[in-house]
Amino acid sequence: MDRFIYTAMTGASAAAHRQQVLSNNLANVSTTGFRAELSTFRAVPIRGDGASTRVFALEATAGHSNLAGSVQQTGRNLDVAAQGDAWFAVQGLDGTEAYTRAGALQVNADGTLVNASGLPMLGDGGPIVIPENARVDIGADGSVSTRVGNEPGQVAGRLKMVVPDADNPIKRGDDGLFRGPEGNPLPTSEVARLQDGALEGSNVNPVEAMVGMIAASRQFEYQMRMLQNGEGNDRSASQLLNVNG
């Protein structure tokens, strides 16, 4: 009976984890630039005495959906949407270089160009500093131009954009940002482009996520029913042993 319980427990744990991932996706259905998290599992046969008739459900390497979110025009000069597979580079709270698709930018009190979470946007030489009372325009290649009053415009820097590939994949971290292999920075892409005056929305499909949550909930209930059946069988066996004893 103990073996049966452990087998059912792995199925219940997998269903609960999938429901947690789908809940997080639904919570971020309106988050700018959010990438839906994927949950994957694999069946591992139990090896031991006898035939391999049982399997454990184990979590496999999870990733994220690369589908692009819908782009909405805002007309705001500090709103940008990465095109294609491009990502914006930001400086995480731990000081490392990280990547995001969220492009709602702003200028903080220190004049640093930051994202909506207050993280500095990285340029070719580090964070980009904007002169006081300057108007900011961002070109398709990420170049950041500033103009104060009637003075000639100046280039304050260029947003660093990267394009992950098979050799330079990115993975979501615990802080919701993405990073390169072993946390190493990815090289700047010369072909990455952005769209100004627009924001990319979340790529979460709410209907698909809701259906998945219902299926995961039913699977969890089924696994828990199996655990209850195992407990009932153990109780019945114990009663029979007491009678025969």
N, C-alpha and C positions, 0 to 999 in steps of 0.2 A: 504493500500500500504506500510506503514511503516513496518508492520510486515513482509511482503514479502521481503523487502529489507534486513532486519536483517537476515532472514533465508538464503538468497542467499549469504550474506556477510560472514557467517560462513563457507560456502562451499568454497568460494574463498580464505579465510584466510587459511583453511586447505590445499588446493592445493598449495598455495604459500609456506607454511611451508614445505610441502613434497618436493617441488622443491629445496628449500634451503638445506635441508638435503642431497638430492641426489647430488647436486652440490658440497657440501663439501666432500662427499664420492669420487666423481670423481677426485677432486683436490688432494686427498690423495691415489690415486691408486698406486703410486710408493713409498709411505711412509713406511719405515720398521716397521713391527709389528702393523700397523694400523688395528683397528677393525671397520668395517662398522657400522654406526649409523642407527638405525631403527626408522621409524616414524609410529605411530599407532594412529588411531582416532576411536571414537565411536559415534553412533547416539543417541542423547538424545531427546525423545519426548517433545514437548512444551505443558505444562499443563496450562489450563485456561478455559475460557468459550468456550463451543462448543466441537466438536470432536477433538481428538489429531491426526490431519492429517499432521502436520508439525514436522520436527526434526531439531535440531541444530547439527552441526558437531563440536565435541570437541576433543581436543588432549588428548589421554590416556597416561598411563605411557610408555615412550619410553625406549628402551634398545639398545643393540648392538648385532651384529652377533658373535656367538661363533665359527664359522667355522675357521679352521686353515688356515693360508696363506701358500703359497708355500715356501719351504725351499731351499735356494741356497747356494751351497758350495763356500766359499771365501778363505779358507786356512789361513786366518788371525787369529792369536792366541787370539786376543781380541774380535773376533766376536762370539757371542753365540746365540743360538735359544732355547727358552723354549719349552719343549716337553709336549704333552698332554694339560692339563688345567692349567699348571703352569704359574706364572707371576713373574717378577722381581720386587723387592722393591727398590724404589728410594726416595730421599728426595726432596719434592716439594719446589717451591719458597716460599711458606708460612710456611715452616719448618715442615709440616706434612708428614707422610709416605704415599706414593702413589705407584701405580703399573702400569707396562707397559710391553709390549711384545717386545719392541725394544731393541735389544741386541748388537748394534754397540758401543762397549766401547772404552775408551781411558783414558790416564793418563794426568791430567792437570798439570799446572806449579807447583802446590803445592804438587804434588805426589798423589793426591786423584783420585781414580778410579771413572770415571764419564761416563754418557751416551753421545749420540751425541748432546744432548741439554745442556750439561754441568752440569746436575744434579747429585749429588753424589749417587753412588750405595751403598745401605745399606747392611751391613753384620750383623752378630749376635750381634755385639757390637757397631754398628753405621757405619759411612763411613769407607771404606777400604783404607789404605795408602800404597803406593808402594814405596819401596826404589829407590833411584836415579840410573838410568842406569841399572835397573833390567829387566830381561826377565820375562814375566808373562805367566803362564799356568793356565788354568781353567779346573777343572775336571768336570765329569758328574754330581756330586752332588753339584756343585757350589763352591768347595774349590779353593781358589786362592793361587797358589804357585809362589814364586819369586826366581830368581837366579841371582846373580851378579858375572860376570866373572866365575872363577873356584871354587867359594865358594859353600859350600853345600846349597841345596835349603831349603827355609823356607816357612811356611804357613803364609800368610799375613791376612787371614780371609776366610770367606765363604759367598758367595752371599746369601742373604735372598730370598727365593722363597716361594710363597704361592699358595694354590690351593683353589679358591673360591668354595663354595657349597651353598645349600639352606639356611643353618644357617648363613653363612658368605658370602653374595653376595657382588659384587662390582658394582659401578656405575660411569659412566664417569662424570668428572667435567668440569668446564668451561675452564680449562687449557689443556684439552685433556688427562689428566691422570685419572686413576681410583682409587677409594678409597672405603674402607669398610663402613659398616653401621654407620651413624653418624660420619664418618671420623675416626673411631677407627681402629687401626692396626689389621691385620689378623695374626693368629699364623703361625709360620714357619712350612712348610711342610717337613717332613723327607723323603717323597717318591718322591718329585718333582725332575725332572732331566732336564738337558740341553744337547744340542749338540754343541760342540765347533767347531770353524772354519766354521761357517755357520750363515746365517741370515734368519729370517722369513719375507717374504714380506707381503704386504697388502692383506686382504681377500676380497677386493672389486671386484665384478664382473663388469667390465666396460660396457659390453654389456647390462647386466640387468639394470644397473644404467641409461644408455642412454635411454633404452626403457621406464623406469619409468619416466624419465624427460619429454619425449614426451607426455606420458599419462597425467602427472600432468599439463603440459602446456595446453593441450587441455581441461582438466577439468576446469582450471582457466578461459580460454576464454569462456567456456560455462556458468560459473557462472557470469562472467561479462556481457554476453549477456542477462542473466536473469535480472540483475540490470538495464540495458538499457531498456529492455522491461517494467520493472516496472516504470521507469521514463516516458516512452512514455505513458503508461496507465494513469499515474497521470496527465500528461499534457492534454490528451484527456478529462479526467473527469473534469478538471478545465475549459476547454473551453466549455463543455456542461453545466456546472453550470452557467457560465457567460452568455451564450445564454438564458437559462431558467430564469435567474435572471432579 
